[in-house]
Amino acid sequence: MEKVKRLLNTLVDGSVILLITSMVVVVFAQVFFRYVVKSSPPWTEEFSRFNFIWLTFMGAVAVFRRKAHLVIDTLVGILPRRIAQFLNLPTQVLISLALLMLVYQGIILCRSGWFTRASTMNLPLAFIYLAIPVGATLMLLYQLFWISDYLRERKAK
């Protein structure tokens, strides 16, 4: 399972790096063409927008994997330690259910966008909407890894 995690980590981090790099290059090219050449390619703005959507979801996966997402721990801070630990697993299960719903709704959105095309890039919008179920599925995988590790640690105690 560690090999799968390492491969997944590499793919997620690599995709985030690729998305950021491509966005910087395309936006720089767009600015250059607009202000120096006085005519920018029409697809650059749309590409940047779609790239940003994918970057948002893949970045969310990268942050989720590191458990670095925004956490409001006020309730956990005032609860006794044993109760907070007891609520940990149910909380993770609820997060998993929310991610499953996001995968499901993302797939529905992809199916609805299959026949609608982007105006300048002429891509089906389903490819852009695919960022939702892909990102949620990857977060769900990391969540299942976490739950599995947590249960293994609890069993070992």
Secondary structure, DSSP 8 states (H G I E B T S, - for coil): -HHHHHHHHHHHHHHHHHHHHHHHHHHHHHHHIIIIIS---THHHHHHHHHHHHHHHHHHHHHHHTT-S----HHHHHS-HHHHHHHHHHHHHHHHHHHHHHHHHHHHHHHHTTT-B-TTT--BHHHHHTHHHHHHHHHHHHHHHHHHHHHHHHHH-
